[in-house]
Amino acid sequence: MEENAAQNMHSTVGQAIHSALKSKSWRLALTHFSQRYKRAADILEPEQYSTDPRVFNYARDCSIICFDHLQMHLSQCEFMPEVSRFAMELLPADK
């Protein structure tokens, strides 16, 4: 997966989370994610990226999943991780 991301000049979700942690970013907006995720909730399952609890906490508390047609003002970034989690719970799993 990391090789494919590098070939396409992208990052994996795990790489993006680690970079955000390293740079002490307040928020991480995830866009353009792979179709390999069968459910939206799978995007933020940090067990697939790391066993470090900081990764889990950052994915849960600071990451924004940017679904198609999402529009927000920068002042709304404070609440968007919670909105993203709520939206993912509403989306059905693909069968």
C-alpha positions in Angstrom: 0.0 0.0 0.0 2.8 2.4 0.8 4.5 1.7 -2.5 1.3 2.4 -4.4 0.8 5.7 -2.5 4.4 6.8 -3.2 4.0 5.9 -7.0 0.9 8.1 -7.1 2.5 10.9 -5.0 0.0 10.4 -2.2 0.3 9.3 1.5 -1.4 6.5 3.2 -3.8 7.5 6.1 -1.2 6.2 8.5 1.6 8.2 7.0 -0.6 11.3 7.1 -1.5 10.8 10.8 2.2 10.2 11.7 3.2 13.4 9.8 0.5 15.4 11.5 1.6 14.1 14.9 5.3 14.9 14.1 4.4 18.4 13.0 2.1 18.9 16.0 -0.8 19.8 13.7 -4.0 20.8 15.3 -6.2 19.1 12.7 -5.7 16.7 9.8 -8.1 16.8 6.9 -8.1 13.5 5.0 -9.2 13.7 1.4 -9.1 11.4 -1.7 -9.0 8.1 0.2 -8.7 4.7 -1.4 -11.7 2.7 -2.6 -10.2 -0.2 -0.7 -11.9 1.0 2.4 -15.2 -0.9 2.5 -16.7 1.3 5.2 -16.1 4.9 5.9 -15.3 4.0 9.6 -12.4 1.8 8.4 -10.5 4.9 7.4 -9.8 5.8 11.0 -9.1 2.4 12.4 -5.6 3.1 13.7 -4.8 -0.5 14.5 -3.9 -0.8 10.8 -1.3 2.0 11.1 0.3 1.7 14.5 0.0 0.3 18.1 0.9 3.8 19.5 -2.0 5.1 21.5 -1.2 8.7 20.3 -2.1 7.6 16.8 -5.5 6.3 17.9 -6.2 9.5 19.9 -5.1 11.7 17.1 -7.2 9.8 14.5 -10.2 10.0 16.8 -9.9 13.5 18.1 -8.2 15.6 15.5 -8.8 14.0 12.0 -11.5 15.3 9.7 -12.8 12.9 7.0 -13.6 15.1 4.0 -16.5 13.4 2.2 -17.4 14.5 -1.3 -19.0 18.0 -1.5 -18.1 18.8 2.1 -18.0 22.5 2.7 -16.9 24.2 5.9 -15.4 27.4 7.1 -12.1 27.3 8.9 -13.8 28.4 12.1 -15.7 25.1 12.0 -12.6 23.0 12.2 -12.8 22.7 16.0 -16.0 20.6 15.7 -15.3 18.7 12.5 -13.6 15.6 13.9 -16.8 14.9 15.9 -19.0 15.6 12.9 -16.8 13.2 10.9 -17.3 10.4 13.4 -21.0 11.0 13.6 -21.3 11.0 9.8 -19.3 7.7 9.5 -21.7 6.1 12.0 -24.6 7.0 9.8 -23.1 5.6 6.6 -24.0 2.0 6.0 -21.3 -0.6 5.5 -21.0 -1.7 1.9 -22.0 -5.3 1.3 
